[in-house]
Amino acid sequence: MSSTEGTVQSARYARSGVRARAAEATVRDYVDLLKPRVMSLVVFTALVGLVLAPGELHPLIAASAILFIAIGAGASGALNMWYDADIDAVMSRTRGRPVPRGAVTGEEAFTFGITLSIGSVLALGLFTNWLAGGLLAFTIFFYAVIYTMWLKRRTPQNIVIGGAAGAFPPMIAWAAVTGTVSLESVVLFLIIFMWTPPHFWALALYKSGDYARAGVPMLPVVAGDRHTLRQILVYSLILVPLGLVPSLIGLAGWAYLTTALVTGAGWLWLTALLMRASPDERDSVAKQFFGYSILYLFALFSALLAEVLIGIAPFPSLIAHGVPA
C-alpha cells in the first residue's frame, strides 16, 4: 500500500470514529470544525441581508438570528469535515483540520454537527419564523448532503451547484425579518451564487495537484486549465453586470453603484490577466484573482451596509416604474 493510500485509509477510519485521538480535543479544535473563516463571510452577508430587509426586529432577536445562522453554517462545516476526512488528509490545504489530524474523531465531529444543525434550525424558527428556519435547514442539508456527499466527488460541476449553499445566508436573514423571499433577497443570493464558481476555480487552478491526489474532480483536474479559464471568463461576464442590479431595483444608491463599477472593472482586468497568463505565470495570477475575489464580494456587501448606516437613499426601482427589461 502506498503512503497516500495509507493516509486515506486512516482518515476513513477517523470518519467512522474507529481511529483513536492522539490527544484530548481542545476548544480551538471544535471551533476549527466550524470553519470560522467561511463562517465570517456567512455572518457578514447575513448581516447585510438583515439590515437591508424592510421591517424591524428587536435588537436581541436580530443578533440571535445572525448567531443561529452562523451556528447553522458552522454545523454544515463540521459535517463536511466528518465526511471529507479521507480526502482532507491528502490535501496540503486541509490535512491540518481536526479530524484528519486526529484531534477530533469522526464520530465526535458528526455528533457535533448534527446537534448544532438541529439546535440552530429550531432556535431560528422559534425566534423569528419558520420560513427562515426552513431555509437554514435546507442550506445545511444542501451543503452537507447535496454538495459534500453527492456532488463533490462525482462531477466537475460540484462547485457550480453546491455553491448555492453559501449564497443562502442573506436570503435567510431577509426572511427572518420579513417572513418572505423577495426579488431583492434573490438578487443578493444570485450575486454570491455567480461569484462562487470563479472564486473556487481560481483556487483549484493553483491547487490542482491537491485535488488530483484526493480524487476530487475539480474542473482544472478533469477538463484542464484552458477550459477552466473559459468558464471563469463566462461567469465573470455575468457576475459583473449582475453586481450592478441592486442599484436598478431600489436596493442600493450611488455609493454602491460606484463601488460595483470600480471593483467590477478590477475583476474583469484580473480575468483578462488570468486568460493571458503563460503556464508559468498562471499560478501566481490565479492566487491574485482568488484574493481579489474575496475583496470584491466584501466590497459590494460593505457598500450596501454602509449606505444604510450613513443614510444614502437607494435609487428608485426601474422595475417598479415599469421600465422595460
C-alpha positions in Angstrom: 0.0 0.0 0.0 1.3 3.5 -0.9 1.8 6.2 1.7 -1.1 8.2 0.1 -3.4 5.2 0.2 -2.5 4.5 3.8 -3.2 8.1 4.7 -6.6 8.0 3.0 -7.4 4.7 4.8 -6.5 6.1 8.2 -8.7 9.1 7.5 -11.6 6.8 6.6 -11.2 5.2 10.0 -11.2 8.7 11.5 -14.5 9.5 9.8 -16.1 6.3 11.1 -14.9 7.0 14.7 -12.6 4.0 14.8 -9.3 5.9 14.9 -8.3 7.0 18.4 -7.4 10.6 19.2 -3.7 11.4 19.7 -4.7 13.9 22.4 -7.7 15.4 24.0 -9.6 17.8 21.8 -9.4 21.5 22.7 -11.9 24.3 22.3 -9.9 25.5 19.4 -10.3 22.1 17.6 -14.1 22.4 17.9 -14.0 26.0 16.7 -11.9 24.8 13.7 -14.7 22.3 12.9 -17.0 25.2 12.3 -14.8 26.6 9.5 -14.5 30.1 11.1 -13.2 31.8 8.0 -16.1 30.6 6.0 -18.4 31.4 8.9 -17.2 35.0 8.9 -18.3 35.5 5.3 -21.7 33.9 6.2 -22.2 36.2 9.2 -21.3 39.3 7.2 -23.6 38.6 4.2 -26.4 37.5 6.5 -26.0 40.8 8.5 -26.3 42.8 5.3 -29.4 40.9 4.3 -30.9 41.5 7.7 -30.1 45.3 7.7 -31.4 45.8 4.2 -34.7 43.9 4.7 -37.7 46.2 5.2 -39.2 45.9 8.7 -37.7 45.7 12.1 -36.6 43.1 14.6 -35.9 43.6 18.2 -32.1 44.1 18.5 -31.8 40.9 20.7 -33.8 38.9 18.2 -31.8 40.3 15.3 -28.5 39.4 17.0 -29.8 36.0 17.8 -30.9 35.4 14.2 -27.4 36.2 13.0 -25.9 33.9 15.7 -28.2 31.0 14.7 -27.4 31.4 11.0 -23.7 31.4 11.9 -24.1 28.2 14.0 -26.0 26.5 11.2 -23.2 27.4 8.8 -20.7 26.0 11.2 -22.7 22.9 11.7 -22.6 22.1 8.0 -18.8 22.8 8.1 -18.4 20.2 10.8 -20.5 17.6 8.8 -18.3 18.4 5.8 -15.1 17.7 7.8 -16.6 14.5 9.2 -17.4 13.2 5.7 -14.4 14.5 3.9 -11.7 13.4 6.4 -10.3 10.9 3.9 -9.6 13.5 1.2 -8.7 16.2 3.7 -5.9 14.0 4.9 -4.1 14.0 1.5 -4.5 17.7 0.6 -1.9 20.2 1.9 -4.6 22.9 2.4 -6.8 20.7 4.7 -4.7 18.0 6.3 -4.3 20.1 9.4 -8.0 20.0 10.1 -9.1 18.4 13.4 -10.4 15.1 12.1 -7.5 14.0 9.8 -5.1 15.3 12.4 -6.7 13.0 15.0 -7.6 15.8 17.4 -11.3 15.0 17.0 -12.8 11.7 16.0 -15.2 11.4 13.1 -18.0 10.3 15.4 -17.5 13.4 17.5 -17.4 15.7 14.5 -20.6 14.1 13.2 -22.4 14.4 16.6 -21.3 18.0 17.0 -22.5 18.9 13.5 -25.9 17.2 13.9 -26.5 18.7 17.3 -25.7 22.2 16.1 -27.8 21.8 13.0 -30.9 20.8 14.8 -30.4 23.4 17.5 -29.8 26.3 15.2 -32.7 25.5 12.9 -35.2 25.1 15.8 -33.9 28.3 17.5 -34.0 30.4 14.4 -37.6 29.2 13.6 -38.7 29.9 17.2 -37.0 33.3 17.5 -38.1 34.6 14.0 -40.2 32.5 11.7 -40.3 29.0 10.2 -39.6 30.2 6.7 -36.2 31.4 7.9 -35.7 28.2 9.9 -36.7 26.1 6.9 -34.3 27.9 4.6 -31.5 27.4 7.2 -32.3 23.6 7.4 -32.3 23.4 3.6 -28.9 25.2 3.4 -27.4 22.8 5.9 -28.8 19.8 4.0 -27.7 21.2 0.7 -24.1 21.7 1.8 -23.7 18.5 3.8 -25.6 16.1 1.6 -26.1 17.5 -1.9 -22.6 19.1 -2.2 -20.4 17.2 0.2 -21.8 13.7 -0.1 -23.1 13.7 -3.6 -21.6 16.4 -6.0 -18.1 17.0 -4.7 -16.7 13.6 -5.7 -18.8 12.9 -8.7 -18.9 15.9 -11.0 -16.7 18.9 -12.0 -19.9 20.9 -11.7 -19.7 20.4 -7.9 -19.0 24.0 -7.0 -21.4 25.4 -9.6 -24.4 23.7 -8.0 -23.0 23.3 -4.5 -22.1 27.0 -4.3 -25.8 27.7 -3.7 -25.3 26.7 0.0 -23.0 29.7 0.5 -25.4 32.1 -1.2 -28.4 31.5 1.1 -27.4 33.4 4.2 -28.6 36.9 3.1 -31.8 35.3 1.9 -32.3 33.6 5.3 -31.7 36.8 7.2 -34.1 38.7 4.9 -36.7 36.0 5.6 -36.1 36.3 9.3 -37.1 40.0 9.2 -39.9 39.9 6.6 -41.2 36.3 6.6 -40.9 36.3 2.8 -38.4 35.7 0.0 -38.4 38.8 -2.4 -36.7 39.9 -5.6 -34.1 41.8 -3.5 -33.1 38.8 -1.5 -32.9 36.7 -4.7 -30.6 39.2 -6.2 -28.3 39.0 -3.2 -28.4 35.2 -3.5 -27.5 35.3 -7.2 -24.5 37.6 -6.7 -22.9 35.2 -4.3 -24.0 32.2 -6.4 -22.4 33.5 -9.5 -19.3 34.7 -7.6 -18.6 31.3 -6.1 -17.5 29.2 -9.1 -14.8 31.6 -10.4 -13.7 32.2 -6.9 -13.1 28.5 -6.2 -11.9 27.7 -9.8 -9.1 30.2 -9.2 -8.1 28.3 -6.1 -8.4 25.0 -7.9 -6.0 26.3 -10.7 -3.1 26.6 -8.3 -4.2 23.7 -6.0 -5.0 21.3 -8.8 -2.3 18.8 -7.6 -4.0 18.6 -4.2 -7.4 17.9 -5.8 -5.9 15.3 -8.2 -4.3 13.4 -5.3 -7.5 13.5 -3.4 -9.6 12.3 -6.4 -11.8 15.4 -6.4 -13.0 16.2 -9.9 -12.5 19.9 -9.8 -12.7 21.5 -13.2 -8.9 22.0 -13.8 -8.3 18.4 -12.9 -10.8 16.8 -15.4 -11.1 19.5 -18.1 -7.7 21.3 -18.0 -6.7 24.9 -17.3 -7.8 26.3 -20.6 -11.4 25.1 -20.2 -11.4 26.4 -16.6 -10.2 29.8 -17.8 -13.0 30.0 -20.3 -15.6 29.1 -17.6 -14.1 31.8 -15.3 -14.5 34.3 -18.2 -18.1 33.3 -18.8 -19.1 33.6 -15.2 -17.2 36.9 -14.8 -19.1 38.4 -17.7 -22.3 37.5 -16.0 -21.2 38.4 -12.4 -20.0 42.0 -13.0 -23.3 43.2 -14.7 -25.2 41.3 -12.0 -23.4 43.2 -9.4 -25.0 46.4 -10.7 -28.6 45.1 -10.3 -29.1 46.2 -6.7 -28.9 49.8 -8.0 -31.6 49.1 -10.5 -34.2 47.5 -8.2 -34.3 50.1 -5.5 -31.9 48.3 -3.1 -28.8 50.5 -3.5 -27.7 54.0 -4.3 -24.8 55.9 -5.8 -22.1 54.7 -3.3 -22.9 51.1 -4.1 -23.1 51.7 -7.8 -19.7 53.4 -7.8 -18.2 50.5 -5.8 -19.7 47.9 -8.1 -18.4 49.7 -11.2 -14.8 50.2 -9.8 -14.5 46.7 -8.3 -16.2 45.1 -11.3 -13.6 46.8 -13.6 -10.9 45.4 -11.4 -12.4 41.9 -11.6 -12.5 42.0 -15.4 -9.0 43.3 -15.6 -7.7 40.4 -13.5 -9.8 38.0 -15.5 -8.0 39.3 -18.7 -4.6 38.9 -17.0 -5.5 35.3 -16.0 -6.6 34.5 -19.5 -3.4 35.9 -21.0 -1.0 34.4 -18.4 1.5 31.9 -19.5 1.6 28.5 -17.8 4.5 29.6 -15.7 2.6 32.7 -14.6 -0.8 31.2 -14.1 -0.5 30.0 -10.5 0.7 33.5 -9.4 -2.1 35.3 -11.2 -4.7 32.8 -10.0 -3.7 33.5 -6.4 -4.1 37.2 -7.1 -7.5 36.5 -8.6 -8.6 34.4 -5.7 -7.6 37.1 -3.2 -9.2 39.8 -5.2 -12.5 37.8 -5.5 -12.8 37.9 -1.7 -12.2 41.6 -1.6 -14.8 42.1 -4.4 -17.6 40.4 -2.6 -16.7 42.1 0.7 -16.6 45.5 -1.0 -20.1 45.0 -2.6 -21.8 44.0 0.6 -19.8 46.6 2.6 -21.2 49.3 0.3 -24.7 48.0 0.8 -24.3 48.1 4.5 -22.6 51.5 4.6 -25.4 53.1 2.6 -27.9 52.0 5.2 -25.7 53.2 8.1 -24.9 56.5 6.5 -28.4 57.1 5.2 -27.7 57.2 1.5 -31.1 56.6 -0.3 -31.3 53.9 -2.9 -32.1 54.8 -6.5 -35.8 54.4 -7.5 -36.5 50.9 -8.7 -36.6 50.8 -12.5 -38.7 47.7 -12.3 -41.3 49.4 -10.1 -41.5 52.3 -12.6 -42.2 49.9 -15.4 -39.0 50.4 -17.4 -38.8 47.5 -19.9 -36.2 44.8 -19.1 
